Amino acid sequence: MSFESVWNVLRWVLAALAAGFIGQFGRSLALRIIERRRREAKERADAGSARYELEKERIKAFEKIEKKRAKAQVKLAKKSKEKGDGG
């Protein structure tokens, strides 16, 4: 067996090991990237949901304030009408 044939076999072995190494870590990297994107998408969806809930609560509070304001106006109108009739 000559040095040239040993070197040729050794080169192929090293190439196969390098390809396996790159393949394994490439797969791990791809899985991490996919997981990170899924997590970011979920966080965006959660943030959107939280924003929706806050907006819903704000609208509810605004409606409650408007209802109180309308009730106060009706009460004030009744009082002024009573004063006008009685005086």
trRosetta pair geometry for C-beta under 8 A, 3 or more apart (Angstrom, degrees):
i j d omega theta_ij theta_ji phi_ij phi_ji
1 5 5.6 -113 -164 75 79 125
1 6 6.0 87 150 -54 112 97
2 5 5.1 94 58 9 80 97
2 6 7.1 -144 98 -2 42 89
3 6 5.7 -58 -148 39 34 112
3 7 6.1 35 154 -20 68 108
4 7 5.8 -54 -146 38 28 112
4 8 6.3 33 153 -23 63 106
5 8 5.4 -49 -146 33 34 116
5 9 6.5 33 155 -16 65 102
6 9 5.9 -54 -150 38 31 108
6 10 6.1 31 152 -19 65 111
7 10 5.5 -55 -142 41 30 114
7 11 6.2 38 155 -25 64 102
8 11 5.8 -49 -150 30 28 113
8 12 6.8 25 152 -15 60 104
9 12 5.8 -56 -154 36 34 110
9 13 6.4 34 150 -19 67 106
10 13 5.6 -52 -146 36 33 113
10 14 6.3 32 155 -17 65 106
11 14 5.8 -57 -148 40 29 110
11 15 6.2 31 153 -21 65 107
12 15 5.5 -52 -144 36 31 113
12 16 6.3 31 155 -19 64 104
13 16 5.8 -54 -149 36 30 109
13 17 6.4 29 153 -16 64 107
14 17 5.6 -54 -145 39 32 111
14 18 6.2 33 155 -19 66 106
15 18 5.7 -53 -145 37 29 111
15 19 6.3 30 155 -19 64 106
16 19 5.7 -53 -146 37 30 111
16 20 6.4 31 154 -18 63 106
17 20 5.7 -55 -148 37 31 111
17 21 6.2 33 153 -21 65 107
18 21 5.6 -53 -145 36 31 114
18 22 6.2 29 156 -15 66 107
19 22 5.9 -54 -144 41 29 108
19 23 6.0 31 155 -21 64 110
20 23 5.6 -55 -143 38 28 113
20 24 6.2 26 160 -19 65 107
21 24 6.1 -56 -146 35 25 107
21 25 6.4 6 163 -1 62 111
22 25 6.4 -66 -142 48 26 98
22 26 5.6 31 158 -25 65 115
23 26 5.7 -56 -139 37 24 113
23 27 6.3 26 159 -21 61 105
24 27 5.9 -56 -154 33 27 110
24 28 6.6 24 151 -15 63 106
25 28 5.4 -48 -143 38 39 113
25 29 6.1 43 154 -22 67 104
26 29 5.6 -52 -146 37 30 113
26 30 6.3 32 153 -20 64 105
27 30 5.7 -53 -148 35 30 112
27 31 6.4 30 154 -18 64 105
28 31 5.8 -55 -149 36 31 111
28 32 6.4 31 153 -19 64 106
29 32 5.7 -55 -149 36 32 111
29 33 6.4 32 153 -19 65 105
30 33 5.7 -54 -147 36 32 112
30 34 6.3 32 154 -18 65 106
31 34 5.7 -53 -147 37 31 112
31 35 6.3 31 155 -19 65 107
32 35 5.7 -55 -146 38 31 111
32 36 6.2 32 155 -20 65 106
33 36 5.8 -54 -146 36 29 111
33 37 6.4 27 156 -17 64 106
34 37 5.9 -57 -149 37 29 109
34 38 6.4 29 154 -19 65 107
35 38 5.7 -55 -148 36 31 111
35 39 6.3 31 154 -19 65 107
36 39 5.7 -56 -148 37 30 112
36 40 6.3 30 154 -18 65 107
37 40 5.7 -53 -144 38 32 110
37 41 6.2 33 156 -20 65 106
38 41 5.7 -55 -148 37 29 111
38 42 6.3 30 153 -19 64 106
39 42 5.7 -54 -148 36 31 111
39 43 6.4 32 153 -19 65 105
40 43 5.6 -52 -146 36 32 112
40 44 6.4 34 154 -19 64 103
41 44 5.7 -52 -149 35 32 111
41 45 6.4 31 152 -18 64 105
42 45 5.6 -54 -148 37 33 111
42 46 6.2 34 152 -20 66 105
43 46 5.6 -52 -144 37 32 112
43 47 6.2 33 154 -20 65 105
44 47 5.7 -53 -146 37 30 111
44 48 6.3 33 152 -20 63 106
45 48 5.6 -53 -148 37 31 113
45 49 6.3 34 151 -21 64 105
46 49 5.5 -53 -148 36 32 112
46 50 6.3 33 152 -19 65 104
47 50 5.6 -51 -146 36 32 112
47 51 6.3 36 152 -21 64 105
48 51 5.6 -52 -147 36 31 114
48 52 6.3 36 151 -23 63 104
49 52 5.5 -51 -150 33 32 115
49 53 6.5 33 152 -19 64 103
50 53 5.7 -52 -149 35 33 112
50 54 6.4 33 152 -18 65 105
51 54 5.8 -54 -148 37 31 111
51 55 6.3 32 153 -19 65 107
52 55 5.8 -57 -149 37 29 111
52 56 6.3 32 152 -22 64 106
53 56 5.6 -53 -148 34 31 114
53 57 6.4 31 154 -17 64 105
54 57 5.7 -54 -149 37 32 111
54 58 6.3 35 152 -21 65 106
55 58 5.5 -52 -147 35 32 114
55 59 6.4 33 154 -19 65 104
56 59 5.9 -54 -150 35 30 110
56 60 6.4 32 151 -20 63 106
57 60 5.5 -52 -148 35 33 114
57 61 6.3 33 154 -19 66 105
58 61 5.8 -54 -148 36 30 110
58 62 6.3 32 152 -20 64 107
59 62 5.6 -54 -147 37 32 113
59 63 6.3 34 153 -20 65 104
60 63 5.8 -55 -150 35 30 111
60 64 6.4 31 152 -21 64 105
61 64 5.6 -53 -149 34 33 114
61 65 6.5 33 152 -19 65 104
62 65 5.7 -53 -149 35 32 111
62 66 6.3 32 153 -18 65 106
63 66 5.6 -55 -147 38 32 112
63 67 6.3 35 153 -23 65 105
64 67 5.7 -52 -149 33 30 113
64 68 6.5 30 152 -17 63 105
65 68 5.8 -55 -150 37 32 111
65 69 6.2 33 151 -21 65 107
66 69 5.5 -53 -145 36 32 114
66 70 6.3 33 155 -19 65 105
67 70 5.9 -54 -149 36 29 110
67 71 6.4 30 152 -19 63 107
68 71 5.6 -55 -147 37 31 112
68 72 6.3 33 154 -20 65 106
69 72 5.7 -54 -149 35 30 112
69 73 6.5 31 152 -20 63 104
70 73 5.7 -52 -149 34 32 112
70 74 6.5 33 152 -19 65 103
71 74 5.8 -52 -150 35 33 111
71 75 6.3 32 151 -18 65 107
72 75 5.6 -54 -146 38 32 112
72 76 6.2 34 154 -20 66 107
73 76 5.6 -54 -145 38 30 112
73 77 6.2 33 154 -21 64 105
74 77 5.7 -54 -147 36 30 112
74 78 6.4 33 152 -21 63 104
75 78 5.7 -52 -150 33 31 113
75 79 6.5 30 152 -19 64 105
76 79 5.7 -52 -148 35 32 111
76 80 6.4 26 156 -14 65 106
77 80 6.0 -56 -145 40 30 106
77 81 6.2 33 154 -21 64 108
78 81 5.7 -58 -148 36 28 112
78 82 6.3 29 154 -20 65 106
79 82 5.7 -54 -148 35 31 111
79 83 6.4 30 154 -18 64 106
80 83 5.6 -51 -147 36 34 113
80 84 6.3 36 153 -21 65 105
81 84 5.7 -55 -149 36 30 112
81 85 6.4 25 155 -15 65 108
82 85 6.0 -58 -146 39 30 107
82 86 6.0 17 162 -11 66 116
83 86 6.2 -63 -137 44 25 103
83 87 6.0 11 170 -15 62 123
84 87 6.6 -70 -139 36 19 104
